[in-house]
Amino acid sequence: MTTYKFTLQTLTPLHIGNGEELRKDFDYAVFGEETWRLNTDLIWDKKYKEGGSSIPGKLLTEKDFRESRWFRYVVKGEPRSGKTDARLKACIKDVYDCPYVPGSSIKGAIRTALGKKEIAAQDPLFAKLSGSFNPRSLKSNNKVNGMIFGKDPYTDILRVFRISDLHFQKNDRQAGYGLKIINTTAISRKKVNSRSVPIELEAIDSELKFEGTITIDDYLLMSEFRTRKDFFDDWIEKIKNIGFYRLLFLKKWFCTESGYPVSKCQNIILQIKDLIEYKNRYDLKNQLYTLIQIGGGTGWDGITYGDLMQNKKDSKLLFPSSKKVVQDPAAGWKPTSLLGWCLLLFEKTEGSK
């Protein structure tokens, strides 16, 4: 077995949803510019008899916000809407309400990056795919994945990759740790009102670190997949190259294709330039690293192969053209940040091949 310990550092806010929508005054309350996740069971048990409302958040008094027992956790920031039953998309957390990063999210990003690299490296494969690929067809996507990785789960070469879930260091594993509330919207080639389509999210703040492991099953690679063992040659370098290719793609999009004037997207463009600088910084350190984008806000072109085909002159495919970004209410709701960009630092463990 070849094992890597790796650290994930968030460079922009990260949202990986758990499929749950939290409702204001039913699941959370807002007080003092913070969002308080309600301990609804205790509130119903201890306060319902006092009457006055059938909505948990409205049973609380200002004094109750000084007692932690009524709340599961507290998050800095607040959603844009102050109406009862306003919705907030929850971030994935463990049973103790502590955020974590699923290994499946990392594996999905690695899968896409290696797939793009394989397509870009083989012109015949590229030509064959671009002639039959339909971005909105699940069957077409399965066909593309089958050609690159394997026709079914048993023959999928990424079976040799095992990625753990990533967690904070033990001292930081607390309910709600590292979370903040962000206001987002999707901007597109067509100019839209900056306050339209509000999407409020719980997100993991930037500059936070998670730890996990990646294991490559060398026996499986040398037996069932021996004819394709070169697929993982320089795999970290391949992922890194695709990450920087994607940053250049996004920079061009926000400079030339966004429906917003460049002046309104200036913070995003500067952020992309800062992310690109990581290549110069870490190449000098001679360290195993890569930048990837995961979770909400990655966008269609970040999780499929369409952006490669879109650059072909003869391409007639239609592509979704919106990007989800963070807005700052204090700056006139201008786009201020991308979502989901992370730095991964790898260290091969002793005894690994």
Residue pairs with C-beta under 8 A, 6 or more apart in sequence:
1 215
1 216
1 217
1 218
1 219
1 352
1 353
2 215
2 216
2 218
2 348
2 352
2 353
3 213
3 214
3 215
3 216
3 348
3 349
3 351
3 352
4 213
4 214
4 215
4 288
4 346
4 347
4 348
4 349
4 352
5 211
5 212
5 213
5 346
5 347
5 349
6 211
6 212
6 213
6 214
6 344
6 345
6 346
6 347
7 209
7 210
7 211
7 344
7 345
8 101
8 106
8 166
8 209
8 210
8 211
8 212
8 342
8 343
8 344
9 207
9 208
9 209
9 210
9 342
9 343
9 344
9 345
10 204
10 205
10 206
10 207
10 208
10 209
10 341
10 342
11 206
11 207
11 275
11 278
11 291
11 341
11 342
11 343
12 206
12 271
12 326
12 337
12 338
12 339
12 340
12 341
13 180
13 182
13 203
13 204
13 205
13 206
13 326
13 337
13 339
13 340
14 101
14 203
14 204
14 206
14 294
14 295
14 339
14 340
14 342
15 89
15 91
15 182
15 201
15 202
15 203
15 204
15 295
15 296
15 297
15 339
15 340
16 91
16 92
16 101
16 102
16 105
16 204
16 294
16 295
16 296
17 89
17 90
17 91
17 92
17 201
17 295
17 296
18 90
18 91
18 92
18 93
20 89
20 90
21 87
21 88
21 89
21 90
22 28
22 37
22 87
22 88
22 89
22 90
22 202
23 85
23 86
23 87
23 88
24 30
24 57
24 79
24 81
24 82
24 83
24 84
24 85
24 86
24 87
24 88
25 55
25 56
25 57
25 58
25 84
25 85
26 38
26 40
26 55
26 56
26 57
26 85
27 37
27 38
27 40
27 88
28 35
28 36
28 37
28 38
28 57
28 88
29 35
29 36
29 38
29 57
29 60
30 36
30 78
30 79
30 82
31 62
31 65
32 65
33 76
33 77
33 78
34 74
34 75
34 76
34 77
34 78
35 74
35 75
35 76
35 77
35 78
35 79
35 88
35 181
36 65
36 70
36 71
36 74
36 75
37 71
37 72
37 73
37 74
37 75
37 97
37 176
38 56
38 57
38 70
38 71
38 72
39 69
39 70
39 71
39 72
40 56
42 69
42 70
43 56
43 59
43 60
43 70
44 56
47 56
47 59
47 60
48 59
50 59
52 58
52 59
53 59
55 84
57 84
58 84
60 70
64 70
72 97
72 175
72 176
73 97
73 174
73 175
73 176
73 179
74 176
75 176
75 179
75 180
75 181
75 202
76 179
76 180
76 181
77 180
77 181
77 182
78 181
79 86
79 88
79 181
79 183
79 200
80 183
80 198
80 200
80 329
81 198
81 200
86 200
87 200
88 181
88 200
88 201
88 202
89 199
89 200
89 201
89 202
89 296
90 202
91 99
91 179
91 201
91 202
91 203
91 204
92 99
92 100
92 102
93 99
93 100
94 100
94 167
96 173
96 175
97 175
97 176
98 167
98 168
98 173
98 174
98 175
98 176
98 177
99 168
99 176
99 177
99 178
99 179
99 204
100 165
100 166
100 167
100 168
100 210
101 165
101 166
101 204
101 210
101 212
101 294
102 165
102 166
103 162
103 163
103 164
103 165
103 166
103 212
104 163
105 294
105 295
106 163
106 166
106 212
106 214
106 292
106 294
106 344
107 158
107 161
107 163
108 294
108 303
109 239
109 292
109 293
109 294
109 298
110 158
110 161
110 163
110 235
110 239
110 292
111 149
111 158
112 242
112 302
112 303
112 304
112 305
113 238
113 239
113 242
113 243
113 292
114 158
114 231
114 235
114 238
114 239
115 144
115 145
115 148
115 149
115 305
116 242
116 245
116 305
116 308
117 238
117 239
117 241
117 242
118 125
118 148
118 231
119 125
119 126
119 129
119 148
119 305
119 308
120 126
120 308
125 147
125 148
126 308
126 309
128 147
129 144
129 147
129 305
129 309
130 309
130 312
130 315
132 140
132 143
133 140
133 144
133 305
133 306
133 309
133 317
134 140
134 317
135 141
135 300
135 304
135 306
135 317
135 318
135 319
135 320
141 304
144 305
146 152
149 156
149 157
149 158
150 156
150 157
153 159
157 225
157 228
157 231
159 217
159 220
159 225
160 216
160 217
160 218
160 220
160 221
160 225
160 232
161 214
161 215
161 216
162 214
162 215
162 216
162 217
163 212
163 213
163 214
163 215
164 212
164 213
164 214
165 212
166 210
166 211
166 212
167 173
167 210
167 211
167 212
168 177
168 178
168 208
168 209
168 210
168 211
169 209
169 211
172 178
178 204
178 205
178 208
179 202
179 203
179 204
179 205
180 202
180 203
180 205
181 200
181 201
181 202
181 203
182 200
182 201
182 203
182 326
183 198
183 199
183 200
183 326
183 327
183 329
183 333
184 198
184 199
184 200
184 201
184 297
184 324
184 325
184 326
184 327
184 339
185 192
185 194
185 195
185 196
185 197
185 198
185 199
185 324
185 325
185 327
185 335
186 197
186 199
186 322
186 323
186 324
186 325
187 258
187 259
187 260
187 322
187 323
187 325
187 335
188 258
188 259
188 321
188 322
188 323
189 257
189 258
189 259
189 321
190 259
191 259
191 260
192 259
194 264
194 327
194 332
194 333
194 334
195 333
199 324
201 296
203 339
214 346
216 232
218 353
221 229
221 232
222 229
225 231
236 288
236 289
236 290
236 346
239 290
239 292
240 279
240 289
240 290
240 291
243 290
243 291
243 292
243 293
244 276
244 279
244 291
246 293
246 302
246 307
247 272
247 275
247 276
247 291
248 276
249 301
249 307
250 272
250 323
250 338
251 269
251 272
251 273
251 276
253 323
254 262
254 265
254 268
254 269
254 272
254 323
255 262
255 265
255 269
257 321
258 265
258 323
260 335
262 269
264 334
264 335
265 335
267 334
267 335
267 336
267 337
268 325
268 335
268 336
268 337
268 338
271 337
271 338
272 338
275 291
275 341
278 289
278 291
278 343
282 289
287 345
288 345
288 346
288 347
288 348
289 343
289 344
289 345
289 346
290 343
290 344
290 346
291 341
291 342
291 343
291 344
292 341
292 342
292 344
293 302
293 338
293 339
293 340
293 341
293 342
294 340
294 342
295 339
295 340
296 324
296 339
296 340
297 323
297 324
297 325
297 338
297 339
297 340
298 339
298 340
299 320
299 322
299 323
299 324
300 306
300 319
300 320
301 307
301 310
301 319
301 320
306 317
306 319
307 319
309 315
309 317
310 317
310 319
323 338
324 339
325 335
325 336
325 337
325 338
325 339
326 335
326 336
326 337
326 338
326 339
327 333
327 334
327 335
327 336
328 334
328 336
